[in-house]
Amino acid sequence: MGSVPTLPRLLGLAGLLPQIACVAVLYAGPAEWRDPAQAIAFAYAALILSFLGGMWWGIAAAAPAAERRHTLGWVWIAAVTPSLVALACFLPWVLGWQWPEPSLVMLGGALLVSLGVDARLGALAPRWWMALRVPLSVGLGLATVAAALA
């Protein structure tokens, strides 16, 4: 992470704190905090997953015009997918199925899989992109799964 500029590094790492706090409450907090902690962990993971899609959209939009037209179709599709996955994770709750554990696992997995898109961005992203994205996606993805397993 040494190659990542200070502000993105600090803000990115700070972005792990809400999920870490939820996991701490789930494993060591009072029983009456369990449901709110899982709901917050779910909402936060869904928000961040959607945020990742927004970042990819911005990267595609900032690419040179020729690339946007001819070679970046996959990025536009990838950019919309996280919001759709996050929305789909609400369905078990809306339909009265088991929730939030399966949805947390799906969100955690999606956060981990998002690294594939990040890696494929290549030269479109800053040089330090993967040095930031790997610890953040792995950290948030695993914390989200840990919230499901608590």
PyMOL commands that place a pseudoatom at each C-alpha (Angstrom):
pseudoatom trace, name=CA, resn=MET, resi=1, chain=A, elem=C, hetatm=0, pos=[0.000, 0.000, 0.000]
pseudoatom trace, name=CA, resn=GLY, resi=2, chain=A, elem=C, hetatm=0, pos=[3.053, 2.255, 0.116]
pseudoatom trace, name=CA, resn=SER, resi=3, chain=A, elem=C, hetatm=0, pos=[2.517, 3.323, -3.506]
pseudoatom trace, name=CA, resn=VAL, resi=4, chain=A, elem=C, hetatm=0, pos=[-1.048, 4.480, -2.821]
pseudoatom trace, name=CA, resn=PRO, resi=5, chain=A, elem=C, hetatm=0, pos=[-1.398, 8.238, -2.234]
pseudoatom trace, name=CA, resn=THR, resi=6, chain=A, elem=C, hetatm=0, pos=[-2.022, 9.087, 1.409]
pseudoatom trace, name=CA, resn=LEU, resi=7, chain=A, elem=C, hetatm=0, pos=[-5.613, 10.350, 1.205]
pseudoatom trace, name=CA, resn=PRO, resi=8, chain=A, elem=C, hetatm=0, pos=[-7.059, 7.417, -0.795]
pseudoatom trace, name=CA, resn=ARG, resi=9, chain=A, elem=C, hetatm=0, pos=[-5.148, 4.993, 1.445]
pseudoatom trace, name=CA, resn=LEU, resi=10, chain=A, elem=C, hetatm=0, pos=[-6.383, 6.522, 4.707]
pseudoatom trace, name=CA, resn=LEU, resi=11, chain=A, elem=C, hetatm=0, pos=[-9.957, 6.997, 3.532]
pseudoatom trace, name=CA, resn=GLY, resi=12, chain=A, elem=C, hetatm=0, pos=[-10.036, 3.509, 2.030]
pseudoatom trace, name=CA, resn=LEU, resi=13, chain=A, elem=C, hetatm=0, pos=[-8.805, 1.907, 5.239]
pseudoatom trace, name=CA, resn=ALA, resi=14, chain=A, elem=C, hetatm=0, pos=[-11.249, 4.024, 7.265]
pseudoatom trace, name=CA, resn=GLY, resi=15, chain=A, elem=C, hetatm=0, pos=[-13.963, 2.597, 5.038]
pseudoatom trace, name=CA, resn=LEU, resi=16, chain=A, elem=C, hetatm=0, pos=[-13.325, -0.818, 6.583]
pseudoatom trace, name=CA, resn=LEU, resi=17, chain=A, elem=C, hetatm=0, pos=[-14.163, 0.439, 10.084]
pseudoatom trace, name=CA, resn=PRO, resi=18, chain=A, elem=C, hetatm=0, pos=[-17.986, 0.255, 9.884]
pseudoatom trace, name=CA, resn=GLN, resi=19, chain=A, elem=C, hetatm=0, pos=[-17.883, -3.408, 8.861]
pseudoatom trace, name=CA, resn=ILE, resi=20, chain=A, elem=C, hetatm=0, pos=[-15.222, -4.247, 11.444]
pseudoatom trace, name=CA, resn=ALA, resi=21, chain=A, elem=C, hetatm=0, pos=[-17.377, -2.582, 14.107]
pseudoatom trace, name=CA, resn=CYS, resi=22, chain=A, elem=C, hetatm=0, pos=[-20.405, -4.641, 13.043]
pseudoatom trace, name=CA, resn=VAL, resi=23, chain=A, elem=C, hetatm=0, pos=[-18.385, -7.857, 13.171]
pseudoatom trace, name=CA, resn=ALA, resi=24, chain=A, elem=C, hetatm=0, pos=[-17.033, -6.922, 16.621]
pseudoatom trace, name=CA, resn=VAL, resi=25, chain=A, elem=C, hetatm=0, pos=[-20.583, -6.345, 17.871]
pseudoatom trace, name=CA, resn=LEU, resi=26, chain=A, elem=C, hetatm=0, pos=[-21.744, -9.644, 16.357]
pseudoatom trace, name=CA, resn=TYR, resi=27, chain=A, elem=C, hetatm=0, pos=[-18.986, -11.625, 18.032]
pseudoatom trace, name=CA, resn=ALA, resi=28, chain=A, elem=C, hetatm=0, pos=[-18.639, -9.766, 21.342]
pseudoatom trace, name=CA, resn=GLY, resi=29, chain=A, elem=C, hetatm=0, pos=[-21.557, -7.395, 21.768]
pseudoatom trace, name=CA, resn=PRO, resi=30, chain=A, elem=C, hetatm=0, pos=[-24.898, -7.745, 23.506]
pseudoatom trace, name=CA, resn=ALA, resi=31, chain=A, elem=C, hetatm=0, pos=[-27.416, -10.148, 21.978]
pseudoatom trace, name=CA, resn=GLU, resi=32, chain=A, elem=C, hetatm=0, pos=[-29.946, -7.351, 21.427]
pseudoatom trace, name=CA, resn=TRP, resi=33, chain=A, elem=C, hetatm=0, pos=[-27.498, -5.612, 19.068]
pseudoatom trace, name=CA, resn=ARG, resi=34, chain=A, elem=C, hetatm=0, pos=[-27.210, -8.659, 16.797]
pseudoatom trace, name=CA, resn=ASP, resi=35, chain=A, elem=C, hetatm=0, pos=[-30.043, -7.908, 14.357]
pseudoatom trace, name=CA, resn=PRO, resi=36, chain=A, elem=C, hetatm=0, pos=[-29.151, -4.220, 13.916]
pseudoatom trace, name=CA, resn=ALA, resi=37, chain=A, elem=C, hetatm=0, pos=[-25.452, -5.094, 13.464]
pseudoatom trace, name=CA, resn=GLN, resi=38, chain=A, elem=C, hetatm=0, pos=[-26.243, -7.633, 10.736]
pseudoatom trace, name=CA, resn=ALA, resi=39, chain=A, elem=C, hetatm=0, pos=[-28.615, -5.224, 9.010]
pseudoatom trace, name=CA, resn=ILE, resi=40, chain=A, elem=C, hetatm=0, pos=[-25.986, -2.462, 9.060]
pseudoatom trace, name=CA, resn=ALA, resi=41, chain=A, elem=C, hetatm=0, pos=[-23.310, -4.888, 7.811]
pseudoatom trace, name=CA, resn=PHE, resi=42, chain=A, elem=C, hetatm=0, pos=[-25.636, -5.880, 4.958]
pseudoatom trace, name=CA, resn=ALA, resi=43, chain=A, elem=C, hetatm=0, pos=[-26.503, -2.290, 4.031]
pseudoatom trace, name=CA, resn=TYR, resi=44, chain=A, elem=C, hetatm=0, pos=[-22.881, -1.169, 4.165]
pseudoatom trace, name=CA, resn=ALA, resi=45, chain=A, elem=C, hetatm=0, pos=[-21.634, -4.023, 1.981]
pseudoatom trace, name=CA, resn=ALA, resi=46, chain=A, elem=C, hetatm=0, pos=[-24.421, -3.350, -0.548]
pseudoatom trace, name=CA, resn=LEU, resi=47, chain=A, elem=C, hetatm=0, pos=[-23.568, 0.364, -0.607]
pseudoatom trace, name=CA, resn=ILE, resi=48, chain=A, elem=C, hetatm=0, pos=[-19.852, -0.234, -1.109]
pseudoatom trace, name=CA, resn=LEU, resi=49, chain=A, elem=C, hetatm=0, pos=[-20.481, -2.826, -3.815]
pseudoatom trace, name=CA, resn=SER, resi=50, chain=A, elem=C, hetatm=0, pos=[-22.617, -0.274, -5.671]
pseudoatom trace, name=CA, resn=PHE, resi=51, chain=A, elem=C, hetatm=0, pos=[-19.914, 2.351, -5.089]
pseudoatom trace, name=CA, resn=LEU, resi=52, chain=A, elem=C, hetatm=0, pos=[-17.388, 0.075, -6.818]
pseudoatom trace, name=CA, resn=GLY, resi=53, chain=A, elem=C, hetatm=0, pos=[-19.628, -0.020, -9.872]
pseudoatom trace, name=CA, resn=GLY, resi=54, chain=A, elem=C, hetatm=0, pos=[-19.741, 3.763, -9.837]
pseudoatom trace, name=CA, resn=MET, resi=55, chain=A, elem=C, hetatm=0, pos=[-15.958, 3.914, -9.753]
pseudoatom trace, name=CA, resn=TRP, resi=56, chain=A, elem=C, hetatm=0, pos=[-15.740, 1.594, -12.757]
pseudoatom trace, name=CA, resn=TRP, resi=57, chain=A, elem=C, hetatm=0, pos=[-18.303, 3.726, -14.600]
pseudoatom trace, name=CA, resn=GLY, resi=58, chain=A, elem=C, hetatm=0, pos=[-16.186, 6.809, -13.908]
pseudoatom trace, name=CA, resn=ILE, resi=59, chain=A, elem=C, hetatm=0, pos=[-13.038, 5.079, -15.119]
pseudoatom trace, name=CA, resn=ALA, resi=60, chain=A, elem=C, hetatm=0, pos=[-14.793, 4.047, -18.346]
pseudoatom trace, name=CA, resn=ALA, resi=61, chain=A, elem=C, hetatm=0, pos=[-16.205, 7.546, -18.839]
pseudoatom trace, name=CA, resn=ALA, resi=62, chain=A, elem=C, hetatm=0, pos=[-12.746, 9.090, -18.379]
pseudoatom trace, name=CA, resn=ALA, resi=63, chain=A, elem=C, hetatm=0, pos=[-11.117, 6.807, -20.966]
pseudoatom trace, name=CA, resn=PRO, resi=64, chain=A, elem=C, hetatm=0, pos=[-10.171, 8.250, -24.363]
pseudoatom trace, name=CA, resn=ALA, resi=65, chain=A, elem=C, hetatm=0, pos=[-13.163, 8.497, -26.721]
pseudoatom trace, name=CA, resn=ALA, resi=66, chain=A, elem=C, hetatm=0, pos=[-11.887, 5.822, -29.127]
pseudoatom trace, name=CA, resn=GLU, resi=67, chain=A, elem=C, hetatm=0, pos=[-11.515, 3.304, -26.308]
pseudoatom trace, name=CA, resn=ARG, resi=68, chain=A, elem=C, hetatm=0, pos=[-14.947, 4.134, -24.890]
pseudoatom trace, name=CA, resn=ARG, resi=69, chain=A, elem=C, hetatm=0, pos=[-16.539, 3.379, -28.247]
pseudoatom trace, name=CA, resn=HIS, resi=70, chain=A, elem=C, hetatm=0, pos=[-14.679, 0.261, -29.272]
pseudoatom trace, name=CA, resn=THR, resi=71, chain=A, elem=C, hetatm=0, pos=[-13.134, -1.651, -26.404]
pseudoatom trace, name=CA, resn=LEU, resi=72, chain=A, elem=C, hetatm=0, pos=[-14.814, -0.755, -23.131]
pseudoatom trace, name=CA, resn=GLY, resi=73, chain=A, elem=C, hetatm=0, pos=[-18.219, -2.361, -23.510]
pseudoatom trace, name=CA, resn=TRP, resi=74, chain=A, elem=C, hetatm=0, pos=[-17.308, -4.893, -20.842]
pseudoatom trace, name=CA, resn=VAL, resi=75, chain=A, elem=C, hetatm=0, pos=[-16.499, -2.094, -18.351]
pseudoatom trace, name=CA, resn=TRP, resi=76, chain=A, elem=C, hetatm=0, pos=[-19.905, -0.454, -18.817]
pseudoatom trace, name=CA, resn=ILE, resi=77, chain=A, elem=C, hetatm=0, pos=[-21.590, -3.810, -18.198]
pseudoatom trace, name=CA, resn=ALA, resi=78, chain=A, elem=C, hetatm=0, pos=[-19.344, -4.552, -15.219]
pseudoatom trace, name=CA, resn=ALA, resi=79, chain=A, elem=C, hetatm=0, pos=[-20.115, -1.101, -13.796]
pseudoatom trace, name=CA, resn=VAL, resi=80, chain=A, elem=C, hetatm=0, pos=[-23.863, -1.756, -13.664]
pseudoatom trace, name=CA, resn=THR, resi=81, chain=A, elem=C, hetatm=0, pos=[-23.581, -5.288, -12.293]
pseudoatom trace, name=CA, resn=PRO, resi=82, chain=A, elem=C, hetatm=0, pos=[-22.653, -4.461, -8.660]
pseudoatom trace, name=CA, resn=SER, resi=83, chain=A, elem=C, hetatm=0, pos=[-25.811, -2.410, -8.114]
pseudoatom trace, name=CA, resn=LEU, resi=84, chain=A, elem=C, hetatm=0, pos=[-27.925, -5.195, -9.585]
pseudoatom trace, name=CA, resn=VAL, resi=85, chain=A, elem=C, hetatm=0, pos=[-26.228, -7.798, -7.370]
pseudoatom trace, name=CA, resn=ALA, resi=86, chain=A, elem=C, hetatm=0, pos=[-26.728, -5.589, -4.299]
pseudoatom trace, name=CA, resn=LEU, resi=87, chain=A, elem=C, hetatm=0, pos=[-30.395, -5.166, -5.195]
pseudoatom trace, name=CA, resn=ALA, resi=88, chain=A, elem=C, hetatm=0, pos=[-30.808, -8.912, -5.704]
pseudoatom trace, name=CA, resn=CYS, resi=89, chain=A, elem=C, hetatm=0, pos=[-29.427, -9.453, -2.203]
pseudoatom trace, name=CA, resn=PHE, resi=90, chain=A, elem=C, hetatm=0, pos=[-32.487, -7.629, -0.834]
pseudoatom trace, name=CA, resn=LEU, resi=91, chain=A, elem=C, hetatm=0, pos=[-34.863, -10.180, -2.384]
pseudoatom trace, name=CA, resn=PRO, resi=92, chain=A, elem=C, hetatm=0, pos=[-34.643, -12.811, 0.380]
pseudoatom trace, name=CA, resn=TRP, resi=93, chain=A, elem=C, hetatm=0, pos=[-35.650, -10.166, 2.931]
pseudoatom trace, name=CA, resn=VAL, resi=94, chain=A, elem=C, hetatm=0, pos=[-38.510, -8.836, 0.770]
pseudoatom trace, name=CA, resn=LEU, resi=95, chain=A, elem=C, hetatm=0, pos=[-39.775, -12.358, 0.017]
pseudoatom trace, name=CA, resn=GLY, resi=96, chain=A, elem=C, hetatm=0, pos=[-39.583, -13.458, 3.643]
pseudoatom trace, name=CA, resn=TRP, resi=97, chain=A, elem=C, hetatm=0, pos=[-36.823, -16.015, 3.059]
pseudoatom trace, name=CA, resn=GLN, resi=98, chain=A, elem=C, hetatm=0, pos=[-33.859, -16.513, 5.349]
pseudoatom trace, name=CA, resn=TRP, resi=99, chain=A, elem=C, hetatm=0, pos=[-32.068, -13.209, 5.725]
pseudoatom trace, name=CA, resn=PRO, resi=100, chain=A, elem=C, hetatm=0, pos=[-29.482, -11.690, 6.173]
pseudoatom trace, name=CA, resn=GLU, resi=101, chain=A, elem=C, hetatm=0, pos=[-26.925, -14.509, 6.376]
pseudoatom trace, name=CA, resn=PRO, resi=102, chain=A, elem=C, hetatm=0, pos=[-27.215, -15.800, 2.766]
pseudoatom trace, name=CA, resn=SER, resi=103, chain=A, elem=C, hetatm=0, pos=[-27.283, -12.241, 1.450]
pseudoatom trace, name=CA, resn=LEU, resi=104, chain=A, elem=C, hetatm=0, pos=[-24.190, -11.320, 3.469]
pseudoatom trace, name=CA, resn=VAL, resi=105, chain=A, elem=C, hetatm=0, pos=[-22.325, -14.307, 2.019]
pseudoatom trace, name=CA, resn=MET, resi=106, chain=A, elem=C, hetatm=0, pos=[-23.370, -13.313, -1.503]
pseudoatom trace, name=CA, resn=LEU, resi=107, chain=A, elem=C, hetatm=0, pos=[-22.276, -9.694, -0.933]
pseudoatom trace, name=CA, resn=GLY, resi=108, chain=A, elem=C, hetatm=0, pos=[-18.970, -10.808, 0.580]
pseudoatom trace, name=CA, resn=GLY, resi=109, chain=A, elem=C, hetatm=0, pos=[-18.344, -13.063, -2.390]
pseudoatom trace, name=CA, resn=ALA, resi=110, chain=A, elem=C, hetatm=0, pos=[-19.228, -10.300, -4.845]
pseudoatom trace, name=CA, resn=LEU, resi=111, chain=A, elem=C, hetatm=0, pos=[-16.767, -7.950, -3.135]
pseudoatom trace, name=CA, resn=LEU, resi=112, chain=A, elem=C, hetatm=0, pos=[-14.028, -10.559, -3.506]
pseudoatom trace, name=CA, resn=VAL, resi=113, chain=A, elem=C, hetatm=0, pos=[-14.933, -11.247, -7.153]
pseudoatom trace, name=CA, resn=SER, resi=114, chain=A, elem=C, hetatm=0, pos=[-14.867, -7.509, -7.871]
pseudoatom trace, name=CA, resn=LEU, resi=115, chain=A, elem=C, hetatm=0, pos=[-11.083, -7.722, -7.812]
pseudoatom trace, name=CA, resn=GLY, resi=116, chain=A, elem=C, hetatm=0, pos=[-11.275, -9.455, -11.191]
pseudoatom trace, name=CA, resn=VAL, resi=117, chain=A, elem=C, hetatm=0, pos=[-12.777, -6.328, -12.739]
pseudoatom trace, name=CA, resn=ASP, resi=118, chain=A, elem=C, hetatm=0, pos=[-10.279, -4.102, -10.931]
pseudoatom trace, name=CA, resn=ALA, resi=119, chain=A, elem=C, hetatm=0, pos=[-7.375, -6.178, -12.258]
pseudoatom trace, name=CA, resn=ARG, resi=120, chain=A, elem=C, hetatm=0, pos=[-8.731, -6.157, -15.793]
pseudoatom trace, name=CA, resn=LEU, resi=121, chain=A, elem=C, hetatm=0, pos=[-8.943, -2.354, -15.866]
pseudoatom trace, name=CA, resn=GLY, resi=122, chain=A, elem=C, hetatm=0, pos=[-5.194, -2.301, -16.446]
pseudoatom trace, name=CA, resn=ALA, resi=123, chain=A, elem=C, hetatm=0, pos=[-3.858, 1.001, -17.719]
pseudoatom trace, name=CA, resn=LEU, resi=124, chain=A, elem=C, hetatm=0, pos=[-7.260, 2.698, -17.400]
pseudoatom trace, name=CA, resn=ALA, resi=125, chain=A, elem=C, hetatm=0, pos=[-6.825, 2.770, -13.609]
pseudoatom trace, name=CA, resn=PRO, resi=126, chain=A, elem=C, hetatm=0, pos=[-4.086, 4.551, -11.660]
pseudoatom trace, name=CA, resn=ARG, resi=127, chain=A, elem=C, hetatm=0, pos=[-0.802, 2.626, -11.221]
pseudoatom trace, name=CA, resn=TRP, resi=128, chain=A, elem=C, hetatm=0, pos=[-1.535, 2.139, -7.532]
pseudoatom trace, name=CA, resn=TRP, resi=129, chain=A, elem=C, hetatm=0, pos=[-5.120, 0.919, -8.068]
pseudoatom trace, name=CA, resn=MET, resi=130, chain=A, elem=C, hetatm=0, pos=[-4.583, -2.762, -7.241]
pseudoatom trace, name=CA, resn=ALA, resi=131, chain=A, elem=C, hetatm=0, pos=[-2.378, -1.952, -4.253]
pseudoatom trace, name=CA, resn=LEU, resi=132, chain=A, elem=C, hetatm=0, pos=[-5.436, -0.201, -2.789]
pseudoatom trace, name=CA, resn=ARG, resi=133, chain=A, elem=C, hetatm=0, pos=[-8.197, -2.423, -4.113]
pseudoatom trace, name=CA, resn=VAL, resi=134, chain=A, elem=C, hetatm=0, pos=[-6.811, -5.797, -2.953]
pseudoatom trace, name=CA, resn=PRO, resi=135, chain=A, elem=C, hetatm=0, pos=[-6.683, -5.083, 0.800]
pseudoatom trace, name=CA, resn=LEU, resi=136, chain=A, elem=C, hetatm=0, pos=[-9.957, -3.169, 0.718]
pseudoatom trace, name=CA, resn=SER, resi=137, chain=A, elem=C, hetatm=0, pos=[-11.950, -5.763, -1.238]
pseudoatom trace, name=CA, resn=VAL, resi=138, chain=A, elem=C, hetatm=0, pos=[-10.431, -8.699, 0.636]
pseudoatom trace, name=CA, resn=GLY, resi=139, chain=A, elem=C, hetatm=0, pos=[-10.919, -6.952, 3.975]
pseudoatom trace, name=CA, resn=LEU, resi=140, chain=A, elem=C, hetatm=0, pos=[-14.520, -5.932, 3.357]
pseudoatom trace, name=CA, resn=GLY, resi=141, chain=A, elem=C, hetatm=0, pos=[-15.414, -9.188, 1.613]
pseudoatom trace, name=CA, resn=LEU, resi=142, chain=A, elem=C, hetatm=0, pos=[-14.091, -11.334, 4.466]
pseudoatom trace, name=CA, resn=ALA, resi=143, chain=A, elem=C, hetatm=0, pos=[-15.605, -9.088, 7.131]
pseudoatom trace, name=CA, resn=THR, resi=144, chain=A, elem=C, hetatm=0, pos=[-18.974, -9.357, 5.395]
pseudoatom trace, name=CA, resn=VAL, resi=145, chain=A, elem=C, hetatm=0, pos=[-18.753, -13.158, 5.324]
pseudoatom trace, name=CA, resn=ALA, resi=146, chain=A, elem=C, hetatm=0, pos=[-17.688, -13.075, 8.985]
pseudoatom trace, name=CA, resn=ALA, resi=147, chain=A, elem=C, hetatm=0, pos=[-20.853, -11.076, 9.748]
pseudoatom trace, name=CA, resn=ALA, resi=148, chain=A, elem=C, hetatm=0, pos=[-22.886, -13.847, 8.110]
pseudoatom trace, name=CA, resn=LEU, resi=149, chain=A, elem=C, hetatm=0, pos=[-21.177, -16.561, 10.120]
pseudoatom trace, name=CA, resn=ALA, resi=150, chain=A, elem=C, hetatm=0, pos=[-21.454, -14.842, 13.513]
for i in range(1, 150): cmd.bond("trace and resi %d" % i, "trace and resi %d" % (i + 1))
show_as sticks, trace
zoom trace
